[in-house]
Amino acid sequence: LYGADNTGDITKNENLRHFANHIEKNTPAGGVALIMADGGFSVAGDENNQELLTRQLVMCQFLCALMTLRKGGNFVCKIFD
């Protein structure tokens, strides 16, 4: 488990900051070279609202990448539609 509250939930600000601080302290280049995001959860029964339900997670994945990528790093995010 990781994060300030040990949940790993990147939709919580304190966990995002905790993770970014961990990366900054433990990577010699000041960030990571590659981040891949594939977050998701079940939207069974509410598929027509999938984009609305997952927007917070998608935005937090992008924010996490911006906070932890080193200069010249790459970010790949898979999003279902």
Helices and strands as residue ranges (DSSP letters): H 13-26, E 32-37, G 47-49, H 50-68, E 69-77
